[in-house]
Amino acid sequence: METYYHPKDLAKFGDMSKGNPQLWDKFMAYYSAVFAEGALTEREKALIAVAVAHAVQCPYCIDAYTQACWKRAPTPRR
């Protein structure tokens, strides 16, 4: 079955700034503030985002936030 989701497109996310750099800067400031450490860690926020992405069934968001969770995973102890 054909789908609109192509994993390689996720790498193009940063290109969105080319259309309106000022709006992109505002979005990134908002996004950074949302995921900043606070009452919850960045990883906890990313885990919540994965759950929401599944609820709304956005494959791009699922992919992006899953990667964010892996990047913020604690280092295993030996």
One Martini backbone bead per residue (centre of mass of N, CA, C, O) as a GRO file, in nm:
protein
   78
    1MET     BB    1   0.095   0.037   0.023
    2GLU     BB    2   0.060   0.358  -0.020
    3THR     BB    3   0.231   0.648   0.116
    4TYR     BB    4   0.312   0.970   0.243
    5TYR     BB    5   0.545   0.835   0.389
    6HIS     BB    6   0.896   0.945   0.406
    7PRO     BB    7   1.177   0.925   0.587
    8LYS     BB    8   1.359   1.125   0.416
    9ASP     BB    9   1.180   1.385   0.480
   10LEU     BB   10   1.274   1.449   0.772
   11ALA     BB   11   1.547   1.590   0.680
   12LYS     BB   12   1.373   1.854   0.562
   13PHE     BB   13   1.273   2.027   0.803
   14GLY     BB   14   1.489   2.264   0.795
   15ASP     BB   15   1.380   2.385   0.513
   16MET     BB   16   1.136   2.556   0.619
   17SER     BB   17   1.297   2.829   0.665
   18LYS     BB   18   1.308   2.943   0.369
   19GLY     BB   19   1.020   3.076   0.348
   20ASN     BB   20   1.028   3.188   0.678
   21PRO     BB   21   1.259   3.277   0.897
   22GLN     BB   22   1.099   3.428   1.121
   23LEU     BB   23   0.891   3.209   1.179
   24TRP     BB   24   1.095   2.988   1.244
   25ASP     BB   25   1.225   3.126   1.490
   26LYS     BB   26   0.964   3.129   1.656
   27PHE     BB   27   0.915   2.828   1.658
   28MET     BB   28   1.188   2.745   1.789
   29ALA     BB   29   1.146   2.900   2.051
   30TYR     BB   30   0.895   2.749   2.136
   31TYR     BB   31   1.005   2.459   2.118
   32SER     BB   32   1.236   2.497   2.322
   33ALA     BB   33   1.055   2.574   2.562
   34VAL     BB   34   0.887   2.314   2.577
   35PHE     BB   35   1.166   2.118   2.600
   36ALA     BB   36   1.251   2.223   2.852
   37GLU     BB   37   1.359   2.198   3.145
   38GLY     BB   38   1.161   2.102   3.438
   39ALA     BB   39   0.928   1.921   3.573
   40LEU     BB   40   1.030   1.793   3.313
   41THR     BB   41   1.198   1.619   3.109
   42GLU     BB   42   1.288   1.588   2.790
   43ARG     BB   43   1.216   1.287   2.773
   44GLU     BB   44   0.930   1.300   2.888
   45LYS     BB   45   0.826   1.488   2.667
   46ALA     BB   46   0.890   1.297   2.430
   47LEU     BB   47   0.707   1.065   2.525
   48ILE     BB   48   0.447   1.226   2.505
   49ALA     BB   49   0.479   1.292   2.203
   50VAL     BB   50   0.457   1.001   2.107
   51ALA     BB   51   0.171   0.950   2.207
   52VAL     BB   52   0.037   1.176   2.045
   53ALA     BB   53   0.131   1.081   1.766
   54HIS     BB   54  -0.033   0.818   1.782
   55ALA     BB   55  -0.314   0.944   1.824
   56VAL     BB   56  -0.282   1.118   1.540
   57GLN     BB   57  -0.113   0.960   1.324
   58CYS     BB   58   0.202   1.074   1.291
   59PRO     BB   59   0.479   0.961   1.138
   60TYR     BB   60   0.675   1.199   1.170
   61CYS     BB   61   0.644   1.232   1.477
   62ILE     BB   62   0.715   0.951   1.562
   63ASP     BB   63   0.999   0.958   1.448
   64ALA     BB   64   1.110   1.214   1.587
   65TYR     BB   65   1.039   1.134   1.892
   66THR     BB   66   1.189   0.870   1.898
   67GLN     BB   67   1.467   0.989   1.847
   68ALA     BB   68   1.463   1.179   2.093
   69CYS     BB   69   1.450   0.953   2.304
   70TRP     BB   70   1.715   0.812   2.232
   71LYS     BB   71   1.902   1.061   2.281
   72ARG     BB   72   1.781   1.076   2.600
   73ALA     BB   73   1.889   0.828   2.698
   74PRO     BB   74   2.015   0.661   2.932
   75THR     BB   75   2.299   0.544   3.052
   76PRO     BB   76   2.416   0.250   3.099
   77ARG     BB   77   2.498   0.047   3.346
   78ARG     BB   78   2.786  -0.167   3.463
   0.00000   0.00000   0.00000
